[in-house]
Amino acid sequence: MIQFYTGEGKGKTTAAIGLAIRALGAEKRVAFVQFDKGHEPGREDYSERGVLRGLKGLDLLPTGCERRRPDGTFRSDVTDEDRAEARRGLEIVGKLVEEGKHDVIVCDEILASVTTGLIEKGDVEAVLDLHGGRPEVELVMTGRCTETGLLERADLVTEMRKVKHYFDTGVKARKGIEY
């Protein structure tokens, strides 16, 4: 099946991590490819990686350039280097689907990568087409998505809806909670 976790609310990556843990508990192999969640050497801003790297049966494959600034704010511009890292993520996912060694492949923030212009809608459609030849692989994609054509391709779409968020009052991202 193809699962999308999308929407303006918090919890898309967290939901994908939960599914990955459930799959690992059933002795399935999981690949967790993170788009646009890179880091600089010696600086790790995504706290979940500390646990994910230690899970037997899970391959963590982060891609992207550092976006969090030292003051806790995030860079929103898109550079050629950002696009190159997103293409690298697509190559990784394509190879994983073709190899068929994983039962679950999570493409974290791949949908947001379309929305922000890192990759094209057609790039994700190509992954979905490739997956069509591997129905034994559960494909999970996360991120804010405005492309209804992509949403229609999924077997399951869960939308995280923001009702209220403390960011709107000026609270900055907090380690261990938002990243």
C-alpha positions as CSV (number, residue, x, y, z in Angstrom):
1,M,0.0,0.0,0.0
2,I,0.9,3.6,-0.3
3,Q,0.4,5.8,2.8
4,F,0.6,9.6,2.9
5,Y,0.8,11.6,6.2
6,T,0.2,15.2,5.2
7,G,-1.4,18.5,6.4
8,E,-0.5,21.7,8.2
9,G,-0.5,20.1,11.6
10,K,2.3,18.6,13.7
11,G,2.9,14.9,13.8
12,K,3.6,13.6,10.2
13,T,7.1,12.4,10.9
14,T,6.1,11.1,14.3
15,A,3.4,9.0,12.8
16,A,5.8,7.6,10.3
17,I,8.2,6.7,13.1
18,G,5.4,5.0,14.9
19,L,4.6,2.9,11.9
20,A,8.3,2.0,11.4
21,I,8.5,0.8,15.0
22,R,5.4,-1.3,14.6
23,A,6.9,-2.8,11.5
24,L,10.1,-3.5,13.3
25,G,8.2,-5.2,16.1
26,A,6.8,-7.6,13.4
27,E,10.4,-8.3,12.3
28,K,10.0,-6.3,9.1
29,R,12.9,-4.4,7.5
30,V,12.5,-0.7,7.3
31,A,14.2,2.0,5.3
32,F,13.7,5.6,6.6
33,V,14.8,8.1,4.0
34,Q,14.6,11.7,5.3
35,F,14.4,14.5,2.7
36,D,15.5,18.0,3.5
37,K,16.7,17.0,6.9
38,G,20.4,17.2,6.5
39,H,23.0,18.2,9.1
40,E,26.5,19.6,9.4
41,P,29.3,17.3,10.7
42,G,29.3,17.3,14.5
43,R,25.8,18.9,14.7
44,E,22.7,16.7,14.8
45,D,19.4,18.7,15.0
46,Y,16.9,15.9,14.6
47,S,16.8,14.1,17.9
48,E,14.9,11.1,16.7
49,R,18.0,9.9,14.8
50,G,19.7,9.0,18.0
51,V,17.1,6.3,18.5
52,L,16.5,5.4,14.9
53,R,20.1,4.6,14.2
54,G,20.1,2.1,17.0
55,L,17.1,0.1,15.9
56,K,17.9,-3.3,14.5
57,G,16.3,-3.7,11.1
58,L,16.0,0.0,10.3
59,D,18.2,1.7,7.8
60,L,18.3,5.5,8.4
61,L,19.2,7.5,5.3
62,P,19.1,11.3,5.8
63,T,19.5,13.7,2.9
64,G,19.4,17.5,2.7
65,C,21.4,20.5,3.8
66,E,21.3,22.0,7.3
67,R,18.3,24.4,7.6
68,R,18.1,25.1,11.3
69,R,20.1,28.2,12.3
70,P,21.9,28.4,15.7
71,D,19.1,30.7,17.0
72,G,16.5,28.0,16.4
73,T,14.9,29.6,13.3
74,F,14.9,27.8,10.0
75,R,16.2,28.8,6.6
76,S,13.5,28.7,4.0
77,D,15.3,29.5,0.8
78,V,16.0,26.8,-1.8
79,T,19.5,26.5,-3.2
80,D,21.1,24.3,-5.9
81,E,22.7,22.3,-3.2
82,D,19.3,21.7,-1.6
83,R,17.9,20.5,-4.9
84,A,20.9,18.2,-5.5
85,E,20.4,16.6,-2.1
86,A,16.7,16.1,-2.9
87,R,17.7,14.4,-6.1
88,R,20.1,12.2,-4.1
89,G,17.2,11.2,-1.9
90,L,15.1,10.3,-4.9
91,E,17.9,8.1,-6.2
92,I,18.2,6.3,-2.8
93,V,14.4,5.7,-2.7
94,G,14.4,4.4,-6.3
95,K,17.2,2.0,-5.5
96,L,15.5,0.8,-2.4
97,V,12.2,0.1,-4.2
98,E,14.0,-1.7,-7.0
99,E,16.1,-3.9,-4.6
100,G,13.0,-5.0,-2.6
101,K,15.1,-5.7,0.5
102,H,12.8,-3.6,2.8
103,D,9.2,-4.3,3.7
104,V,8.5,-0.6,4.6
105,I,10.1,2.4,3.0
106,V,9.4,5.8,4.6
107,C,10.1,8.9,2.5
108,D,10.0,11.5,5.2
109,E,9.2,15.0,3.9
110,I,9.2,13.9,0.3
111,L,5.8,15.5,-0.2
112,A,7.0,18.8,1.3
113,S,10.0,18.7,-1.1
114,V,7.5,19.0,-3.9
115,T,5.6,21.9,-2.2
116,T,8.9,23.8,-1.6
117,G,10.3,23.2,-5.1
118,L,13.2,20.9,-4.2
119,I,11.8,18.2,-6.5
120,E,9.0,18.1,-9.1
121,K,5.6,16.3,-8.8
122,G,6.7,14.0,-11.6
123,D,9.6,12.8,-9.5
124,V,7.3,11.5,-6.8
125,E,5.0,10.1,-9.5
126,A,8.0,8.2,-10.9
127,V,8.6,6.7,-7.4
128,L,4.9,5.8,-7.1
129,D,5.0,4.2,-10.6
130,L,8.1,2.2,-9.6
131,H,6.4,1.1,-6.5
132,G,3.6,-0.3,-8.6
133,G,5.9,-3.1,-9.5
134,R,6.6,-3.9,-5.9
135,P,3.3,-4.3,-4.1
136,E,4.9,-6.2,-1.3
137,V,6.6,-3.0,-0.2
138,E,4.7,-0.5,2.0
139,L,5.6,3.0,0.8
140,V,5.0,5.8,3.3
141,M,5.4,9.5,2.3
142,T,5.2,12.4,4.6
143,G,5.1,16.2,4.3
144,R,2.7,19.1,3.5
145,C,1.3,18.5,0.1
146,T,-0.8,20.7,-2.1
147,E,-0.8,18.4,-5.1
148,T,-4.2,16.7,-5.2
149,G,-3.0,14.5,-8.1
150,L,-0.5,12.9,-5.7
151,L,-3.0,12.5,-2.9
152,E,-5.2,10.6,-5.3
153,R,-2.5,8.0,-5.9
154,A,-2.3,7.0,-2.2
155,D,-4.2,4.1,-0.7
156,L,-4.3,6.0,2.7
157,V,-4.1,9.7,3.4
158,T,-4.0,11.0,6.9
159,E,-4.2,14.7,7.3
160,M,-2.7,16.4,10.3
161,R,-4.8,19.5,10.9
162,K,-3.5,22.4,13.0
163,V,-6.2,23.5,15.5
164,K,-3.9,25.5,17.6
165,H,-0.1,25.8,17.7
166,Y,2.3,27.6,20.2
167,F,4.5,28.7,17.2
168,D,1.8,31.2,16.5
169,T,2.6,32.9,19.8
170,G,6.3,33.1,19.1
171,V,7.5,29.9,20.7
172,K,10.6,28.6,18.8
173,A,11.3,25.0,17.9
174,R,12.4,23.0,20.9
175,K,15.0,20.2,20.8
176,G,13.3,16.8,21.6
177,I,9.9,18.2,20.7
178,E,10.0,19.7,17.2
179,Y,13.4,18.4,16.2
